[in-house]
Amino acid sequence: MEIILKRYLSLNRVLFSSSHTKSEVINEMARVSNEDRKISDVEGFKKALFKRESLMSTGIGYGVAIPHVKLELIKEFFITFFIHKKGVDWESLDNKPVHIIFLIAGPETGQEKYLRILAKITMVIKDPARRKKLIDCKTKYEIYEILNKF
């Protein structure tokens, strides 16, 4: 099964953030993630995101964070994508601010699909020029175009 990112993305869930803290960004991402009603319990979703983040930062380095959660209350996988132009402290592995944030969410039973989505995202972000291009985007349409190639 090949993973195509655009199946999990929506223009409604591609945004620019100017929140000041990781907590604010996570709250904002939780709210935005429910724009198309994919989450039956937004508070439970937020709580799960914060719990996951408390175990270990999802800031993987290179200015990227990949918060993720699998919950029974989510029926199908989706991705919420944020660009943070100024960068936000995410307690990343390399201690550098995060500019690119991919939130992956899906059902508890979807481990294989989750890993395939994560692998595809890794392909997108491993190229430094592509990361820079994403950060330099001025509109969510530009971001969406780049991500839809994967």
SULCOR-V696359 format. One record per pair of residues at least 24 apart in sequence whose ideal C-beta (glycine too) atoms are under 7 Angstrom apart, sorted by the first residue. I is the first residue (numbers start at 0). GAP is how many residues later the second one is. If there is no record, write none. Layout:
BEGIN
I | GAP
I | GAP
END
This chain:
BEGIN
0 | 115
2 | 113
2 | 114
2 | 117
4 | 74
4 | 115
4 | 142
4 | 143
4 | 145
5 | 142
7 | 69
7 | 70
7 | 71
7 | 109
8 | 70
8 | 72
8 | 135
8 | 138
9 | 26
10 | 129
10 | 133
11 | 24
12 | 65
12 | 66
12 | 67
12 | 68
13 | 67
13 | 126
13 | 129
13 | 130
14 | 67
14 | 125
15 | 67
15 | 69
16 | 65
16 | 67
18 | 69
20 | 67
21 | 66
21 | 67
21 | 68
24 | 57
24 | 59
24 | 63
24 | 76
25 | 24
25 | 27
25 | 41
28 | 51
28 | 53
28 | 74
31 | 48
32 | 45
32 | 47
32 | 70
32 | 72
37 | 36
37 | 38
37 | 40
38 | 34
38 | 35
39 | 33
40 | 32
43 | 29
44 | 24
44 | 26
44 | 28
56 | 33
56 | 34
56 | 35
58 | 31
58 | 32
58 | 33
58 | 34
58 | 39
59 | 32
59 | 33
60 | 31
60 | 32
60 | 33
61 | 63
61 | 69
62 | 24
62 | 33
62 | 34
62 | 35
62 | 36
62 | 37
62 | 68
63 | 34
63 | 36
63 | 61
64 | 25
64 | 27
64 | 33
64 | 36
65 | 36
65 | 38
65 | 55
66 | 34
66 | 36
67 | 35
67 | 36
67 | 37
68 | 36
69 | 36
69 | 37
69 | 38
69 | 40
69 | 44
70 | 37
71 | 35
71 | 36
73 | 31
73 | 32
73 | 33
74 | 32
75 | 30
75 | 31
76 | 28
76 | 29
76 | 33
76 | 36
76 | 40
77 | 27
78 | 24
78 | 25
80 | 62
80 | 66
82 | 51
82 | 52
82 | 54
82 | 60
84 | 50
98 | 36
99 | 25
99 | 31
99 | 34
99 | 35
119 | 30
122 | 27
123 | 26
END
